[in-house]
Amino acid sequence: MQIQAYTKYARMSPKKLREVAREVQGRNAAEALDLLQFIPRKSARLIRKTLQSAVANAENNENLVADSLTVERALIEEGPQLKRYRPASRGSAHPYSKRTSHIRIVLSDES
């Protein structure tokens, strides 16, 4: 059985989130939560919050025990970009984009 949780429009670039998401994939859910607690990055906090939501979904909606869950996938997808401009010399402007991400955590029970 697969249980999912989403966080949409997280204000962080997908590249930064994927670095932390790779560490969590394939681990036991409780072990992944402990690992994320000690990674001092904003991306770890966002992924941990989504993982806690997925575990809560499994316990409340499917009556599963949290100890038997494994992180099957931690997908980081690109969200919409906020397009902004920075003033530059001689009256010109340089564009930059503020990226957003969608975080999807998929848990599975090992039985």
TORVO-411609 format. One record per residue: x, y, z of N, C-alpha, C, O in turn. Coordinates in steps of 0.2 Angstrom, whole numbers, plus 5000, padded with zeros to 4 digits. Example, Ala and Ser with C-alpha at 12.3 -4.5 7.8 and 13.67 -1.06 7.14 Angstrom:
BEGIN
PT   nu   nv   nw  cau  cav  caw   cu   cv   cw   ou   ov   ow
PT 5066 4972 5039 5062 4978 5039 5066 4984 5039 5071 4983 5042
PT 5064 4989 5035 5068 4995 5036 5064 5000 5039 5067 5006 5040
# end
This chain:
BEGIN
PT   nu   nv   nw  cau  cav  caw   cu   cv   cw   ou   ov   ow
PT 5004 4994 5000 5000 5000 5000 5004 5006 5000 5010 5006 5003
PT 5002 5011 4996 5006 5017 4996 5002 5023 4999 4996 5024 4998
PT 5006 5027 5003 5003 5033 5006 5007 5039 5004 5013 5039 5004
PT 5003 5045 5002 5007 5051 4999 5005 5057 5004 5000 5057 5007
PT 5010 5062 5003 5009 5068 5006 5012 5073 5001 5017 5072 4999
PT 5009 5079 5001 5011 5084 4996 5013 5091 5000 5009 5092 5005
PT 5018 5094 4998 5018 5101 5000 5019 5105 4993 5024 5104 4990
PT 5015 5110 4992 5015 5113 4986 5017 5120 4987 5016 5123 4992
PT 5021 5123 4982 5023 5130 4982 5028 5131 4987 5028 5137 4990
PT 5032 5127 4989 5037 5128 4994 5042 5133 4991 5045 5132 4985
PT 5044 5138 4994 5048 5144 4992 5056 5142 4992 5059 5145 4996
PT 5058 5137 4989 5065 5135 4988 5066 5131 4982 5061 5128 4979
PT 5072 5132 4979 5073 5129 4972 5073 5122 4973 5075 5119 4978
PT 5071 5118 4968 5071 5111 4967 5078 5108 4968 5079 5103 4971
PT 5083 5111 4966 5090 5109 4966 5092 5108 4974 5095 5103 4976
PT 5090 5113 4978 5092 5113 4985 5088 5107 4989 5091 5104 4993
PT 5082 5107 4987 5078 5101 4990 5080 5094 4988 5080 5090 4992
PT 5082 5093 4982 5084 5087 4980 5090 5084 4983 5091 5078 4984
PT 5095 5089 4985 5101 5086 4988 5099 5083 4995 5102 5078 4997
PT 5094 5085 4999 5092 5082 5005 5087 5076 5004 5088 5071 5007
PT 5083 5077 4999 5078 5071 4997 5082 5065 4995 5079 5060 4997
PT 5087 5065 4992 5091 5059 4990 5093 5055 4997 5094 5049 4996
PT 5095 5059 5002 5097 5056 5008 5092 5052 5012 5093 5047 5015
PT 5085 5053 5010 5080 5050 5014 5077 5044 5010 5074 5040 5013
PT 5077 5044 5004 5074 5039 5000 5077 5032 5002 5083 5031 5002
PT 5072 5027 5002 5074 5021 5004 5075 5019 5011 5076 5013 5013
PT 5074 5024 5016 5075 5023 5023 5069 5021 5026 5063 5023 5024
PT 5069 5019 5032 5063 5018 5037 5061 5025 5038 5065 5030 5039
PT 5054 5026 5039 5051 5033 5040 5054 5036 5047 5055 5042 5047
PT 5054 5032 5052 5056 5034 5059 5064 5036 5058 5066 5042 5061
PT 5068 5032 5055 5075 5034 5054 5076 5040 5050 5080 5044 5051
PT 5072 5041 5045 5072 5047 5040 5070 5053 5044 5074 5058 5043
PT 5065 5053 5049 5064 5059 5053 5069 5061 5057 5071 5067 5058
PT 5072 5056 5060 5078 5057 5065 5084 5060 5061 5087 5065 5063
PT 5085 5058 5055 5091 5060 5051 5089 5068 5049 5094 5072 5049
PT 5083 5069 5047 5081 5076 5045 5082 5081 5050 5083 5087 5049
PT 5080 5079 5056 5081 5083 5062 5087 5086 5063 5088 5092 5066
PT 5093 5083 5061 5099 5085 5063 5103 5088 5056 5109 5089 5057
PT 5099 5089 5051 5102 5092 5045 5100 5099 5046 5095 5101 5045
PT 5105 5104 5046 5104 5111 5047 5103 5115 5041 5106 5120 5040
PT 5097 5113 5038 5095 5116 5031 5088 5118 5031 5084 5114 5034
PT 5086 5123 5028 5079 5124 5027 5075 5119 5023 5070 5117 5025
PT 5079 5116 5018 5076 5111 5014 5074 5104 5019 5069 5101 5017
PT 5079 5103 5024 5077 5097 5028 5071 5099 5032 5067 5094 5033
PT 5070 5105 5034 5064 5106 5038 5058 5105 5034 5053 5103 5036
PT 5058 5107 5028 5052 5107 5023 5050 5099 5022 5045 5097 5022
PT 5056 5096 5020 5055 5088 5019 5052 5085 5025 5048 5080 5025
PT 5055 5087 5031 5053 5083 5037 5046 5084 5039 5042 5080 5041
PT 5043 5091 5037 5036 5092 5039 5032 5088 5034 5026 5086 5036
PT 5034 5087 5028 5030 5083 5023 5030 5076 5025 5025 5073 5024
PT 5036 5074 5027 5036 5067 5029 5032 5065 5036 5029 5060 5036
PT 5032 5070 5040 5027 5069 5046 5020 5069 5044 5016 5065 5047
PT 5018 5073 5039 5011 5073 5036 5010 5066 5033 5004 5063 5034
PT 5014 5063 5030 5013 5057 5026 5013 5051 5032 5008 5047 5031
PT 5017 5051 5037 5016 5046 5042 5009 5047 5046 5006 5042 5048
PT 5007 5053 5047 5001 5054 5050 4995 5052 5046 4990 5049 5048
PT 4996 5053 5039 4991 5050 5034 4990 5043 5035 4985 5040 5035
PT 4996 5039 5035 4996 5032 5036 4993 5030 5042 4989 5025 5042
PT 4994 5033 5048 4991 5031 5054 4984 5032 5055 4980 5028 5057
PT 4982 5038 5053 4975 5040 5054 4970 5037 5048 4964 5035 5050
PT 4972 5037 5042 4968 5035 5036 4968 5028 5035 4963 5025 5033
PT 4974 5025 5036 4975 5018 5034 4976 5013 5039 4977 5007 5038
PT 4976 5016 5046 4977 5012 5052 4984 5008 5051 4984 5002 5053
PT 4989 5011 5049 4996 5007 5049 5000 5010 5054 4999 5015 5057
PT 5005 5006 5056 5010 5007 5062 5015 5011 5058 5018 5009 5053
PT 5018 5016 5062 5023 5021 5059 5030 5017 5058 5034 5019 5054
PT 5031 5012 5062 5037 5008 5062 5038 5004 5056 5044 5002 5054
PT 5033 5002 5053 5033 4998 5047 5033 5001 5041 5033 4998 5035
PT 5034 5008 5041 5034 5012 5035 5040 5013 5032 5045 5014 5036
PT 5041 5013 5025 5047 5015 5022 5046 5021 5017 5041 5021 5014
PT 5051 5025 5016 5051 5030 5011 5052 5027 5005 5058 5026 5003
PT 5047 5026 5001 5048 5023 4994 5051 5028 4989 5056 5027 4986
PT 5048 5034 4989 5050 5040 4985 5050 5046 4988 5045 5047 4992
PT 5054 5051 4987 5054 5058 4989 5055 5062 4982 5061 5063 4980
PT 5050 5064 4979 5050 5067 4973 5050 5075 4974 5046 5077 4978
PT 5054 5078 4971 5054 5086 4971 5053 5088 4964 5057 5087 4959
PT 5047 5091 4963 5045 5094 4956 5045 5101 4956 5045 5105 4961
PT 5046 5104 4950 5047 5111 4949 5040 5114 4950 5035 5112 4947
PT 5039 5120 4953 5033 5124 4954 5034 5130 4949 5039 5130 4945
PT 5029 5134 4950 5030 5141 4945 5035 5145 4948 5037 5145 4954
PT 5038 5149 4943 5043 5154 4945 5041 5161 4946 5037 5163 4942
PT 5043 5164 4951 5041 5171 4951 5047 5175 4948 5053 5175 4949
PT 5045 5179 4943 5050 5182 4938 5051 5190 4941 5046 5193 4942
PT 5057 5191 4943 5059 5198 4946 5064 5201 4942 5068 5197 4938
PT 5065 5207 4943 5071 5211 4939 5075 5215 4944 5072 5217 4949
PT 5081 5215 4943 5086 5219 4948 5089 5224 4944 5091 5224 4938
PT 5089 5230 4947 5092 5236 4943 5099 5235 4942 5103 5232 4946
PT 5101 5237 4936 5108 5236 4934 5111 5243 4931 5107 5248 4931
PT 5117 5243 4929 5120 5250 4928 5117 5252 4921 5114 5249 4917
PT 5118 5259 4920 5115 5263 4914 5108 5262 4913 5106 5262 4907
PT 5104 5261 4918 5097 5261 4917 5094 5254 4915 5088 5254 4913
PT 5098 5249 4915 5095 5243 4912 5093 5239 4918 5094 5240 4924
PT 5090 5233 4917 5088 5228 4922 5090 5221 4920 5089 5219 4914
PT 5092 5217 4925 5093 5210 4924 5088 5206 4927 5086 5207 4933
PT 5085 5201 4923 5080 5197 4926 5083 5191 4930 5089 5189 4929
PT 5079 5189 4935 5081 5183 4939 5074 5180 4941 5069 5183 4941
PT 5074 5174 4943 5068 5170 4945 5069 5167 4952 5074 5164 4954
PT 5063 5168 4956 5063 5165 4962 5059 5159 4961 5053 5159 4960
PT 5062 5153 4962 5059 5146 4961 5055 5144 4966 5057 5145 4972
PT 5050 5140 4965 5046 5136 4970 5046 5129 4968 5048 5127 4962
PT 5044 5125 4973 5045 5117 4972 5038 5114 4975 5035 5117 4979
PT 5037 5108 4972 5032 5104 4975 5035 5098 4978 5039 5094 4974
PT 5034 5096 4984 5037 5090 4987 5032 5085 4988 5026 5086 4990
PT 5034 5079 4986 5029 5073 4986 5033 5067 4990 5038 5065 4987
PT 5030 5065 4995 5033 5059 4999 5029 5053 4998 5023 5054 5000
PT 5031 5048 4996 5027 5042 4995 5030 5036 5000 5036 5035 5000
PT 5026 5034 5005 5028 5029 5009 5024 5022 5007 5019 5022 5004
PT 5028 5017 5009 5025 5010 5008 5026 5006 5014 5031 5007 5018
PT 5021 5002 5015 5022 4997 5021 5025 4991 5018 5024 4989 5012
PT 5030 4988 5022 5034 4982 5020 5031 4976 5019 5033 4971 5016
PT 5025 4975 5022 5021 4968 5021 5018 4967 5015 5015 4961 5014
# end
